[in-house]
Amino acid sequence: MKLLLTVEKLSRSYGARPALRSATFQLMQGELVFLLGANGAGKSTLLGCLAGAIRPESGKIVWGGGTEEAVTSGVLLQRSSFLYEDLSIEENLLFFAALYRVANAREVVSRLVARLELPERRIVRELSQGTLQKAALARAMVHAPSLLLLDEPFSNLDTAGRVTVLEMLVEHRQRGGSALIASHEPDLVSNLASRQLFLDRGRLEDQALGSAFARELK
């Protein structure tokens, strides 16, 4: 397996409150890793640092094992959908597909819209929270990134939406993709993740799982 990401002693505080305390872990190609913890544990801060939206105070992030090989990422953060509010879902997805130079962009966008049952002509500012969440996920996946960084991707989704997203994550992994997924719902982990990382007041604990995916990776 290829090493995609190394995080070494990453730290970040907000005033006197530490959000990350020397967080250290690695992520390999083909892994789906769940990042668990209570609200305020540091999950969003860690993903924000990896996405480049938050600057850590100390520590190191190394992509691709320090080699020349690029690691492409798709990002879903709670703070922003990164979608243009005055454009439709389709217009947004086509814009980001062009930005990443996606081949057959219209076909790729149409496939994502159909899979997530998105109202492609609807203006983003008019969307419900659940539909906005799915549109933001489609934006994160439109360029088939090697690594997904997802902050609470199941929030605001109904049961059918959660099942669809879980299926898409399985397919992403089967294509050789990886994901780091922040969630406060451990019941979603057992049959999907290869590992889980626990954050408690900024301190990180790495735990292997006995899932089928985890056994395949050994």
ZISULRA-V28984 format. One line per field, one symbol per residue. ss: DSSP state (h for helix, s for strand, l for the rest). burial: b if it has 16 or more other ideal C-beta (glycine too) atoms within 10 Angstrom, else e. A space follows every 50 residues. Layout:
ss->???
burial->???
This chain:
ss->llssssssssssssllsssssssssssslllsssssllllllhhhhhhhh hllllllsssssshhhllllllsssslllllllllllshhhhhhhhhhhl llllhhhhhhhhhhhlllllllshhhllhhhhhhhhhhhhhlllllssss slllllllhhhhhhhhhhhhhhhhlllssssssllhhhllllllssssss llsssssslllhhhhhhl
burial->eebbbbbeebbbeeeeebbbbebebbbbbbbbbbbbbeeebbbbbbbbbb bebbebeebeeebbeeeeeebebbbbbbeebebeeeebbbbbbbbbbeee ebeebeebbeebbebbebebeeebeebeeebbbbbbbbbbbbbebbbbbb bbbbeebeeebeebbeebbeebbeeebbbbbbbeeeebbeebbbbbbbbe ebebeeeebebebbeebe
